């Protein structure tokens, strides 16, 4: 679980790269015009970033959560849930804005499905671990 700082840095690098590609800053309204509009390029960049981060967190959690790294596992699970929510919002927005083709939408839906499966497995592990540790021990 010592990969967490590296994963965090990878996410920051991806966010910075996405901003550099679109030419926007975090507080810019986007290329699509005024107040709050977002360009398709920006949506695509954010969706791809979220997909990459979801895969990284899912990979970390797929290795299993040891009792020593339980706290870190909970944090990674929370990050996975956060990024899954971001991607879900982008995919739902894309239903109304014709930015993504069928292949893109399928890629993002698969990432969401994978995130759901891995998160459920991690939650099961986290809920099972304390029950096993609290079982009465006989001498």
Beta strands, then each sheet from edge to edge (+ up, - down):
end
